[in-house]
Amino acid sequence: MSLGRTLVALLLLVACCGAGNAGGRTLTRMESDSLSAALATIWGDYIKNKVAKEGAEVNAEYMRGVEEAMKLAENNDAYFRGLAEGITMNNRLEQVEELGGVSVDRSRFVHYLSRIAKGRPAGNYTAASADAFITFLMTKLTREAKIVDGSAAFLEEQAKREGVVKTPSGLLFEVITEGEGEKPGPNDKVLVNYQGAFIDGQVFNRSEEGRPMAFDVAKTIKGFSEGLQMMKKGGRYRLYIPSSLGYDAEGGIPGTIPVGAATIFDVELLDLRHVDAPHTEEQKK
């Protein structure tokens, strides 16, 4: 019989015998010792597997913890109850971490839990707003994970499309409208209309209508800078930027752009201003 089925059978036996409270029925010393030995035997395979997997020294420390827990439990110790429930809480936190791919700060969790135990709030949350926030956060993290996981395949598909060009760096671009005149250099300033989006189409940044943005070419992300230097005034390009040429070097933008996410920029080059490259001391001589 499996461990689970055996314990269920034992609980049913206790219920049927009508034990009103813990220790309500009196066992002989032999029965009590036999019950302890039988229950320990049920756990035997688990213990033996732990010894084989982790070694005798680790298992000895584990058994020391088991013995201490049993002593505390026998005395109905408040510390033990907190320890047991704390372990359960930690298991739940681990499930949250696995589900969301995040790390929960245990010390801050305990800090807020202690405030609640003293009748003080944890931030501005109510039970309803806390539940709503967790749902929102998990939905957001799930979406971000899909974007990151799907970025490589998305770029591969775009590279197969007619009109899309891949540069040696890995940048993909397509010309929507070709401009005329000069192209900006790495030290130049540009005036652009732009829109940045993820592979699922969600826009994360854009210039306001009628209010183009001025940039130093060299101060933009690598993929954006490379794309600008291929454009002519009046041109419109769509840039497909792998994360290695995007925001990975900056560790992403917390809350906006996750590390590993490809980005798509629609760019219109309205104007440019050439800026002479700074001279080194050697060049000035």
C-alpha positions in Angstrom: 0.0 0.0 0.0 1.3 3.5 -0.9 2.2 6.0 1.8 -0.8 8.2 0.8 -3.3 5.3 0.9 -2.0 4.0 4.2 -2.3 7.3 5.9 -5.9 7.8 4.5 -6.8 4.3 5.9 -5.4 5.2 9.3 -7.4 8.5 9.4 -10.6 6.6 8.5 -9.8 4.1 11.2 -9.4 6.9 13.8 -12.7 8.5 12.6 -14.6 5.2 12.8 -13.3 4.5 16.3 -14.6 7.8 17.5 -11.4 9.3 19.0 -12.7 12.6 20.4 -9.4 14.2 20.8 -5.7 13.5 20.4 -4.7 10.5 22.5 -8.4 9.8 23.2 -8.0 6.0 23.0 -5.6 4.2 25.2 -3.2 1.8 23.6 -1.1 -0.8 25.3 2.6 -0.1 25.4 3.1 -2.8 22.8 0.4 -1.4 20.5 1.8 2.1 20.8 5.3 1.0 20.0 4.0 -1.1 17.1 2.0 1.8 15.7 5.1 4.0 15.8 7.2 1.4 14.1 4.6 0.7 11.5 4.2 4.4 10.6 8.0 4.8 10.5 8.2 1.8 8.2 5.7 3.5 5.8 8.1 6.4 5.6 11.1 4.0 5.2 11.4 4.1 1.4 11.4 7.9 1.4 14.2 8.0 4.0 16.3 5.3 2.3 16.0 7.2 -1.0 17.1 10.4 0.7 20.2 8.6 2.2 21.1 7.1 -1.2 20.7 10.4 -3.0 22.1 12.9 -0.4 24.4 10.9 1.7 24.5 9.9 5.3 25.8 13.2 6.6 23.1 15.2 5.0 20.5 12.7 6.2 21.8 12.9 9.8 21.2 16.7 9.8 17.7 16.1 8.2 16.9 13.6 10.9 18.0 16.0 13.6 15.5 18.5 12.2 12.8 15.9 12.2 13.5 15.0 15.8 13.4 18.6 16.9 10.2 19.2 15.0 8.5 16.2 16.7 9.5 17.4 20.1 8.1 20.9 19.5 4.9 19.5 17.9 4.4 17.2 20.9 4.4 20.2 23.2 2.1 22.1 20.8 4.8 24.8 20.7 3.8 28.1 19.1 7.2 28.4 17.5 6.7 25.0 15.8 3.3 25.9 14.5 4.8 29.1 13.0 7.7 27.1 11.6 5.4 24.5 10.0 3.1 27.1 8.5 6.2 29.2 7.4 7.4 26.2 5.4 4.0 25.8 3.8 4.1 29.6 2.9 7.5 29.2 1.4 6.3 26.3 -0.7 3.5 28.5 -2.0 6.0 31.3 -2.7 8.1 28.9 -4.7 5.1 28.0 -6.8 4.5 31.7 -7.5 8.2 32.1 -8.5 8.0 29.1 -10.8 4.8 30.2 -12.4 5.9 33.8 -12.9 9.6 33.4 -13.4 10.2 35.9 -10.6 12.0 36.0 -7.3 10.0 36.9 -4.1 11.9 38.7 -1.4 11.4 36.6 1.7 12.5 39.2 4.1 10.1 41.8 2.7 7.3 39.2 2.7 7.8 38.5 6.4 8.1 42.2 7.1 4.6 42.8 5.6 3.2 39.7 7.2 4.4 40.9 10.6 2.7 44.3 10.0 -0.6 42.5 9.3 -0.3 40.4 12.4 -0.1 43.6 14.4 -3.2 45.0 12.8 -1.3 47.3 10.4 -1.7 47.2 6.6 0.8 45.9 4.0 1.1 49.0 1.8 -2.3 50.3 0.5 -3.7 46.9 -0.4 -7.0 45.3 0.5 -7.5 41.6 -0.1 -9.4 42.4 -3.3 -6.8 44.9 -4.7 -3.9 42.5 -3.7 -5.6 39.7 -5.7 -6.2 42.1 -8.6 -2.5 43.2 -8.6 -1.2 39.6 -8.5 -3.5 38.7 -11.4 -2.3 41.7 -13.4 1.4 41.0 -12.7 1.2 37.3 -13.6 -0.7 38.2 -16.8 2.0 40.8 -17.7 4.9 38.4 -16.9 3.3 35.6 -19.0 3.0 38.0 -21.9 6.6 39.1 -21.6 7.8 35.5 -21.4 5.9 34.8 -24.7 7.6 37.9 -26.3 11.1 36.8 -25.2 10.6 33.2 -26.1 9.1 34.0 -29.5 11.6 36.7 -30.6 14.1 34.5 -32.3 11.5 32.7 -34.4 9.8 36.0 -35.2 13.0 37.4 -36.6 13.7 34.3 -38.6 10.3 34.6 -40.2 10.7 38.3 -41.0 14.1 37.6 -42.6 12.4 35.3 -45.1 10.0 38.0 -46.3 10.6 39.7 -49.6 11.9 43.2 -49.2 13.4 42.5 -45.7 17.2 42.9 -45.6 19.5 41.5 -43.0 22.8 43.3 -42.2 26.0 41.5 -40.9 25.2 42.7 -37.4 21.8 40.9 -37.4 19.6 43.9 -37.9 16.6 43.5 -40.2 15.1 46.4 -42.1 12.7 47.1 -44.9 12.2 50.3 -46.8 8.7 51.7 -46.7 9.6 55.0 -48.4 13.1 55.8 -49.8 14.3 59.3 -49.0 16.7 61.6 -50.9 19.9 63.3 -50.1 22.5 62.5 -47.5 22.5 60.0 -44.8 23.3 60.8 -41.1 26.7 59.7 -39.7 27.4 58.3 -36.2 28.1 61.8 -34.8 25.1 63.6 -36.3 21.8 64.7 -34.9 18.5 63.7 -36.4 14.8 64.7 -36.2 12.5 61.7 -36.5 9.0 60.4 -36.0 9.1 56.9 -34.6 7.1 54.1 -33.0 8.5 51.2 -31.0 6.5 48.0 -30.6 7.0 44.4 -29.5 6.5 41.3 -31.7 2.9 41.0 -30.6 2.2 44.5 -31.9 1.9 46.3 -28.5 3.4 49.8 -28.7 5.7 50.7 -25.9 7.0 54.1 -27.0 6.3 56.6 -29.8 6.8 60.3 -30.7 3.7 62.5 -30.2 1.8 63.5 -33.3 3.1 66.8 -34.6 6.1 66.7 -32.1 9.0 64.8 -33.7 11.9 63.8 -31.5 15.6 64.9 -31.8 18.3 62.3 -31.2 22.0 62.0 -31.2 22.6 59.1 -33.5 25.4 57.7 -31.3 23.2 57.8 -28.2 20.5 55.5 -29.4 20.5 51.7 -29.1 22.8 49.9 -31.6 20.1 48.6 -33.9 18.4 52.0 -34.1 21.7 53.8 -34.7 22.6 51.4 -37.5 19.2 51.8 -39.1 19.3 55.6 -39.0 22.7 55.7 -40.8 21.2 53.7 -43.7 18.3 56.2 -44.2 18.1 59.4 -46.3 16.1 62.5 -45.4 12.4 61.9 -45.9 12.8 58.2 -45.8 10.7 55.7 -43.8 12.1 52.4 -42.6 10.9 49.6 -40.4 13.6 48.2 -38.2 13.5 44.7 -36.7 16.0 44.8 -33.9 17.2 41.7 -32.1 17.7 42.1 -28.3 21.5 42.0 -28.6 21.3 45.2 -30.7 18.6 46.6 -28.5 18.1 46.9 -24.7 20.0 43.8 -23.5 23.2 45.8 -22.9 21.2 48.1 -20.6 19.6 45.2 -18.7 16.3 45.9 -20.4 14.0 48.6 -19.2 12.3 47.3 -16.0 8.6 47.4 -16.2 8.7 48.1 -20.0 11.1 46.1 -22.0 12.3 42.7 -20.8 15.8 41.4 -21.5 15.7 39.1 -24.6 12.8 40.9 -26.3 13.2 41.9 -30.0 11.7 45.3 -30.9 10.2 46.8 -34.0 10.7 50.5 -34.9 8.9 52.4 -37.6 11.1 55.4 -38.3 10.7 58.5 -40.4 13.8 60.7 -40.9 12.6 64.3 -41.1 15.9 66.1 -40.9 19.5 65.7 -40.0 22.4 68.0 -39.0 25.9 67.0 -39.6 28.3 67.3 -36.6 32.0 67.1 -37.1 33.7 64.2 -35.3 35.7 65.4 -32.3 39.4 65.7 -33.0 41.9 63.8 -30.9 45.1 65.5 -29.7 47.0 63.6 -32.3 44.7 64.9 -35.1 45.1 68.5 -34.0 48.9 68.5 -34.4 
